[in-house]
């Protein structure tokens, strides 16, 4: 992966991986992302300490004082295999929010022109999400529906 792309990202979503063990150099990059104010969302069935807080080992101040940078702005601890249901719930919440804004004559959340020009299969995804049942998404993900699903 080209880590430089993260230097300008405003949102990073880490799904089902353990950078503290598998990608330790990524923690420094995520620390920089968090320090500049970008959002980091972690989705993992296991609580991953490295995605919560990180002390930079080359910083004497952080090492001597125990200071750490909080990394994840949101941490979703899903059931094993529940990440797809959480993501579907987030997308469903987004299209519902978009539809509500359109009904109120407000600016939509989604860029419908961009979607039409640059995606394939959007209508099938939209139709599938409209048919999804919130209770099933909650049961499958292990998380209850909450405002935070609306990233």
C-alpha positions as CSV (number, residue, x, y, z in Angstrom):
1,X,0.0,0.0,0.0
2,X,1.1,3.5,-0.7
3,X,1.0,5.1,2.8
4,X,1.5,8.6,1.4
5,X,-2.2,8.6,0.4
6,X,-3.1,8.7,4.1
7,X,-1.3,12.0,4.6
8,X,-4.2,13.9,2.9
9,X,-7.1,11.6,3.9
10,X,-9.9,13.1,6.0
11,X,-11.2,9.6,6.9
12,X,-9.4,6.3,7.4
13,X,-11.4,3.2,8.0
14,X,-9.4,0.2,9.4
15,X,-11.4,-3.0,9.0
16,X,-10.5,-6.3,10.6
17,X,-6.7,-5.9,10.9
18,X,-4.2,-5.6,13.7
19,X,-1.6,-3.0,12.8
20,X,0.1,-3.3,16.2
21,X,1.2,-6.8,15.3
22,X,0.9,-7.1,11.5
23,X,1.7,-3.5,10.3
24,X,3.6,-1.8,13.1
25,X,5.0,1.0,10.9
26,X,1.4,1.9,10.0
27,X,0.8,3.0,13.6
28,X,3.2,5.9,13.1
29,X,1.3,6.9,9.9
30,X,-2.1,6.6,11.7
31,X,-0.6,8.7,14.6
32,X,0.2,11.5,12.1
33,X,-3.3,11.2,10.6
34,X,-4.9,11.5,14.0
35,X,-2.7,14.4,15.0
36,X,-3.8,16.5,12.0
37,X,-7.4,15.9,12.9
38,X,-8.6,13.3,10.4
39,X,-11.1,10.7,11.6
40,X,-10.0,7.1,12.0
41,X,-12.7,4.5,12.4
42,X,-11.7,1.0,13.5
43,X,-14.0,-2.0,12.8
44,X,-12.7,-5.2,14.4
45,X,-14.1,-8.1,16.5
46,X,-11.1,-7.9,18.7
47,X,-10.1,-4.9,20.8
48,X,-6.8,-3.8,19.2
49,X,-4.9,-1.6,21.6
50,X,-2.8,-0.2,18.8
51,X,-5.8,1.2,17.0
52,X,-7.0,2.9,20.3
53,X,-3.8,4.6,21.4
54,X,-0.2,4.7,20.2
55,X,3.0,6.0,21.9
56,X,5.6,6.8,19.3
57,X,8.8,4.8,20.3
58,X,11.1,7.5,18.8
59,X,9.6,10.2,21.0
60,X,11.5,10.5,24.3
61,X,8.7,12.6,25.7
62,X,6.0,10.0,24.9
63,X,8.1,7.1,26.1
64,X,9.1,8.8,29.4
65,X,5.7,10.3,30.3
66,X,3.5,7.5,29.0
67,X,1.7,9.9,26.7
68,X,0.0,8.4,23.7
69,X,-2.0,9.7,20.8
70,X,-5.6,8.6,20.6
71,X,-6.0,7.0,17.2
72,X,-9.5,5.9,16.5
73,X,-12.3,8.4,16.7
74,X,-14.8,5.5,16.7
75,X,-14.2,1.9,17.4
76,X,-16.9,-0.7,16.4
77,X,-16.3,-4.1,18.0
78,X,-18.5,-6.2,15.7
79,X,-19.3,-9.9,16.1
80,X,-17.0,-12.2,14.1
81,X,-18.1,-11.9,10.5
82,X,-20.3,-9.0,11.4
83,X,-18.3,-6.3,9.5
84,X,-20.3,-6.6,6.3
85,X,-23.6,-6.1,8.2
86,X,-22.1,-3.0,9.9
87,X,-21.0,-1.6,6.6
88,X,-24.4,-2.3,5.1
89,X,-26.0,-0.5,8.0
90,X,-23.7,2.5,7.5
91,X,-24.6,2.6,3.8
92,X,-28.4,2.2,4.6
93,X,-28.2,5.0,7.1
94,X,-26.5,7.2,4.5
95,X,-29.1,6.6,1.9
96,X,-31.9,7.2,4.4
97,X,-30.2,10.5,5.4
98,X,-29.8,11.4,1.8
99,X,-33.5,10.7,1.1
100,X,-34.6,12.7,4.1
101,X,-32.5,15.7,3.0
102,X,-34.0,15.6,-0.5
103,X,-37.5,15.5,0.9
104,X,-36.7,18.6,3.0
105,X,-35.3,20.4,-0.1
106,X,-31.8,20.3,1.4
107,X,-28.5,19.5,-0.3
108,X,-28.3,15.7,-0.7
109,X,-25.5,13.8,1.1
110,X,-24.7,11.8,-2.0
111,X,-23.3,13.1,-5.2
112,X,-25.8,11.5,-7.5
113,X,-24.2,12.9,-10.7
114,X,-20.8,11.4,-9.7
115,X,-22.4,8.1,-8.8
116,X,-24.2,7.9,-12.1
117,X,-21.0,8.7,-14.1
118,X,-18.4,6.7,-12.2
119,X,-20.1,3.6,-10.6
120,X,-21.6,0.3,-11.8
121,X,-24.2,-1.6,-9.9
122,X,-25.3,1.3,-7.7
123,X,-29.0,0.7,-8.3
124,X,-28.7,-2.9,-7.3
125,X,-26.8,-1.9,-4.1
126,X,-29.4,0.8,-3.4
127,X,-32.3,-1.7,-3.9
128,X,-30.6,-4.3,-1.6
129,X,-30.0,-1.7,1.1
130,X,-33.6,-0.6,1.0
131,X,-34.7,-4.2,1.6
132,X,-32.3,-4.7,4.5
133,X,-34.0,-5.0,7.9
134,X,-32.4,-3.0,10.7
135,X,-33.1,-5.7,13.3
136,X,-31.2,-8.3,11.2
137,X,-28.3,-5.9,10.5
138,X,-28.0,-5.3,14.3
139,X,-28.2,-9.0,15.1
140,X,-25.7,-9.9,12.4
141,X,-23.2,-7.2,13.4
142,X,-23.6,-7.4,17.1
143,X,-24.1,-3.7,17.3
144,X,-27.3,-1.7,17.9
145,X,-28.3,1.0,15.5
146,X,-27.1,4.3,16.7
147,X,-26.4,7.8,15.3
148,X,-22.7,6.9,15.0
149,X,-23.5,4.6,12.1
150,X,-23.9,7.8,10.1
151,X,-20.3,8.5,9.6
